[in-house]
Amino acid sequence: MEKLFCLGLLFGMVGGALIVANSYKARSLVKKSQSEIMDKVDEKMDECLKQMEQSKESGKKEKKAEK
C-alpha cells in the first residue's frame, strides 16, 4: 500500500513538472505563487525576530530589577 502511494506521488510530481515545463501560463503561475509564499515567510520571520528581541529586552529588564 505504501509503495503504491509513493509511486502515485512520484508520477504526480513528474506529471506536474512536465506540465509546468511545457506551459507558459502554468510556469508563470508557479513563479507568482513562489514569490507570494516567500513574501509571507519573510513577514512571519520578521514578526518572530521582533518577538524574540522584545522577550530578550524584557528578560534583561527583569534581571536588572532583581539585582
Secondary structure, 3 states (H helix, E strand, C coil): CHHHHHHHHHHHHHHHHHHHHHCHHHHHHHHHHHHHHHHHHHHHHHHHHHHHHHHHHHHHHHHHHHC
